[in-house]
Amino acid sequence: MNVESLVPVQANPNIPEFGPGDTIRVHFRITEGGRERVQVFEGTVIRIRRGGPSATFTVRRISHGVGVERTFPLYSPRIEKIEVVRRGRVRRARLYYLRERVGRAAKVKERTAPTGRAMAFSLGAAEAPAEPEA
């Protein structure tokens, strides 16, 4: 018996589809002292680890000249929402090479044309048969 069959994955409707290279803004609920607040972490997705309920993703940003990476559980109830700020054009699933890059060299180019599932959705909508008008 595996974990996936024991723990049902609750899909959060506030989590859009994103991939490595995308710049996202994660709204994460944290507890400080006795109160809860929402902390926003914006950066580039450098990896996504799939795997059912234990899926995680890592976001990297530069804060005051220091690289900061934070790993979030994808299906955590503490994630309020995720916003995709811009789509990145990359050819790797793991962007660890960005750790050695500084300044403009660490910048990921923007993706302009839809790819992958986004393209499949747009093609499926275009090929759908039209409803006959009555």
N, C-alpha and C positions, 0 to 999 in steps of 0.2 A: 504494500500500500504506500502511495506517495503523498507528499504534502499537498499537491495540486488538487487531489480528490478530497482531502480533508478540509481544506480552507477554501471556501468559495471566494473568488476575486470580485470585489465590488467595483465596478467601473464608475469612476467619478466623471460626471458630465462636464465638469469644469476643466478637464485635462484634454487639450487638443492634441492632434497628431504632430509630432516634431521629431527631428533626427539630429545626428551629429552635425556640427557646424552652424546650427540655428542659434540665434540669440534669443533667449527667453527670459521672462520675468516670473519668478516663483514667489507666490504669496504663501508664506509658511507660518503657522501659528506656533509661538513659543511661549513658555511660561517663565516669567521673571518674578521671583519672590512669590507673592500670592496672586498675582494677576496675569492674565493672558493678553498677548498682543500679537498683531500680524507683522512679520518682518518680511521685507521684499528683498530678494537676492536676484540681481540681473547679471547675466553673463553668457558665455558661449558653451553649448553642450559639447563636451569632449568625449563622452562615451555613454552608451545605453546598454545596460546588462539586462537582457530579457530573462524570463524564468518564472512565469506565473506570478504568484503572490509575492515573491521575494525580489521582483524586478526593481532595479535602481537606475538612476541616471546621475551623472556628475557634471556640474556646471563650474566653469572657471571664469574668473574676472581679475582685473588688476585693481587693487585698492591701495592708494598712496604709494605706488611704486612696488608693491609686493603682490605676487600672485597668490590668489586665494581660491581654493577648490572646495566645493561642498557637494557631498553625495546625498541625494534624497531618495527615499523609498517611493517608487512610482505610485503605489496604491495606498499611501499613508492617508489616514483621515485628517491629519494635521495640515495637509496641503489644501489651502482655500481655493486657489485657482492658479493656472499657468497661462501666461500670455506669450504668444510668439511675436517678438518684436520685428525680426527679419529672418528670412531663410538664407542659409549659407550654402554655397556650392563647394562640396568637398568630394574627394574620391576615396576616402578611408572611413572605416567604422570607428576607429579609435584615433583621436587627434592628440596623442601624447606629445607629438613633435612640437606643439604650440608652447610647451613648457620651456623649451630652449630659445624660442624666438622672442624678440623684444621689439616694441614699437610697431611700425607699419608691417614688419615681416610677420607679426602674429595675427594680422588681420585676415579674416576669411572673406572671400569674394561673395557677393550676393547672387542668389539664384533667381533668375528671371522667369524661365519657363517652368511650368509645373511638371513634376516627375513622379514616378512611382504610383502610389495609390491615388494621389490627387489627380493625376492624369487619367487614371482608370475611371474615377468618378465623373470627370468632365466628359469623357468619351461615352460612358454609359448613359449619361443624360442626353447627349446629342443623338444617340442612336435609338432612344426610346420611341416606340410608335406613338404617333399623335392620336389623341382622343377624337373620334368623329363628332362633329358638331351636330346637334339635333335641332 
